[in-house]
Amino acid sequence: MLTMTDVSISLSKPIEHEGKTVTSMTFHEASLGDLAVTDAAAGGVAKTILLLAALSGQTEELVRKIKAVDLDAILEKVEPLTGNFFKANG
């Protein structure tokens, strides 16, 4: 169920994952638990992958398949949902 703080993003490059084609992703507002999943990651990109997986309810494996060209659009819409996470970890 979408809430007013959820954002959906159409991918310019669809992802093939487990026999399905993913053309868009929906992300919810971050909770402290979502932010905490990134604590074990060493680098900024790894933290971003873990956070996007948590916010979308998708697997880390699927999120790793997102093309770099789509990352800027995703971050532009997701960043307001994460407080200062990207400023503090960027």
C-alpha positions in Angstrom: 0.0 0.0 0.0 1.4 3.4 -1.0 1.5 6.2 1.5 1.9 9.9 0.9 5.6 9.6 1.6 6.2 6.7 -0.8 7.8 7.5 -4.1 7.7 5.4 -7.3 10.4 5.7 -9.9 10.4 4.3 -13.4 13.7 2.8 -14.4 15.2 3.9 -17.7 16.9 0.5 -17.9 14.7 -2.4 -16.8 16.2 -5.0 -14.5 15.9 -8.7 -15.1 15.8 -10.5 -11.8 14.7 -14.1 -11.0 12.8 -14.4 -14.3 10.9 -11.1 -14.0 11.4 -7.7 -15.5 11.4 -4.8 -13.1 10.6 -1.5 -14.7 9.8 0.7 -11.6 10.5 0.7 -7.9 8.7 2.2 -5.0 10.5 3.4 -1.9 9.1 4.3 1.6 10.2 6.8 4.1 13.2 5.6 6.1 12.9 4.4 9.7 15.8 4.2 12.1 15.8 0.5 11.4 16.2 1.1 7.7 19.2 3.4 8.4 20.7 0.9 10.8 21.0 -1.8 8.1 23.7 0.2 6.5 26.0 0.2 9.6 27.9 -3.0 8.5 28.7 -1.6 5.1 32.2 -0.1 4.5 31.7 2.3 1.7 29.2 4.9 0.5 27.9 2.8 -2.5 27.5 -0.3 -0.3 25.5 1.8 2.2 23.4 3.2 -0.6 22.7 -0.3 -1.9 21.6 -1.6 1.5 19.4 1.4 2.2 17.7 1.3 -1.2 17.0 -2.4 -0.6 15.5 -1.7 2.8 13.4 1.2 1.5 12.1 -0.7 -1.5 11.6 -4.1 0.2 13.7 -5.6 -2.5 16.8 -7.8 -2.2 20.3 -6.4 -2.2 20.9 -8.6 -5.3 18.1 -6.8 -7.2 19.3 -3.3 -6.1 22.8 -4.1 -7.3 21.4 -4.5 -10.8 20.1 -0.9 -11.0 22.0 0.9 -13.7 24.2 3.8 -12.7 22.2 6.0 -15.1 19.1 5.5 -12.9 20.8 6.1 -9.6 20.8 10.0 -9.8 17.0 10.0 -10.4 16.4 7.5 -7.6 18.5 9.5 -5.1 16.9 12.8 -6.0 13.5 11.4 -5.0 14.6 9.2 -2.1 17.0 11.6 -0.4 14.1 13.7 1.2 12.8 10.5 2.7 16.1 9.7 4.6 16.7 12.8 6.7 20.4 13.6 6.6 21.6 10.1 5.7 23.2 11.0 2.4 24.8 14.2 3.7 26.3 12.3 6.6 27.4 9.3 4.6 28.1 10.8 1.2 
